[in-house]
Amino acid sequence: MESHLEDVYGPAAPFSEHRPGETLKYRLPGEAGDYSGVILWCVEASEQVGLHYIVERAGAGDSFPDIVFPANIIA
């Protein structure tokens, strides 16, 4: 499973504040309201994009996962 996630989303972050399996509460830019979901993968920062989380949003069914940046996480 992990190798599939790495193939799709990129290398796992060696260090991150949150881990796969944890539930997050977050906001998405340009959308009203807060969401929650379970982290599927923590993606390592690259030259183009910083560290981010692939999150399966609660109640979203089989939709594409959300991409959540640390700045959008609600403590």
N, C-alpha and C positions, 0 to 999 in steps of 0.2 A: 504493500500500500504506500509506504513512504517513498519508494523510488518512483511510483506513478505520480505522486504529488510533486516531487522534485522535477520530473520531466515536464509537467504541465505548468507549474508556477515558478520554478526556479529553485536555486539552492536554499537549503534550510539555514536560517539565521543561527550562528553559533551562540549568540547572546541576545536575549530579549527579555523584556519585563514580564511577558505573558507566554504561556505554553499551549500547544495543541490540547484540546479537551476542555480548556477553561471557557467559562461563559463571560462574555463582555457586554457592556452596555455602551452604545456609541451613537454618533451622529454621522450623517453623510452630507457632504457639501451640496448645497442647493436644494436640500430636501427638508421639509418641516418635520419635527418630531424626533424621538429617540427610538433606537432599535436595540435588540439584544440578540445574541447568537453565540454559537460555539465555534471556537477557533479550530480550523482544519489544518492550517499550515502557517508557519512563521517564515517569511521570505527574507533572505539576506539582502542588505542594501547593495545597490549597484551604483555605477557612475551616473545612471539616468534617474533612478528611483530609490528613495530611502527605504529603510526597513518598513515592512507592512505585513498585515495579517490577512489571511483568507478566511472568511467567516461565513458559516452557514446561518443565515438569519432565521430566527424562530418564527414559525408559522408561514414561511415563504414556499413551502413545498419543494419541488424539484427545480427551482429557479437557479440561475447562476449565482455563485457565492458573492458576497460583498468583499470589496477590497477596503481595508480599514487601516489608516495610518495612526500612529501613536497620538498625534495631536487631536484626533477625533474621538478618542476613548474618554468616556465619562467616568471619573473616579468614584 
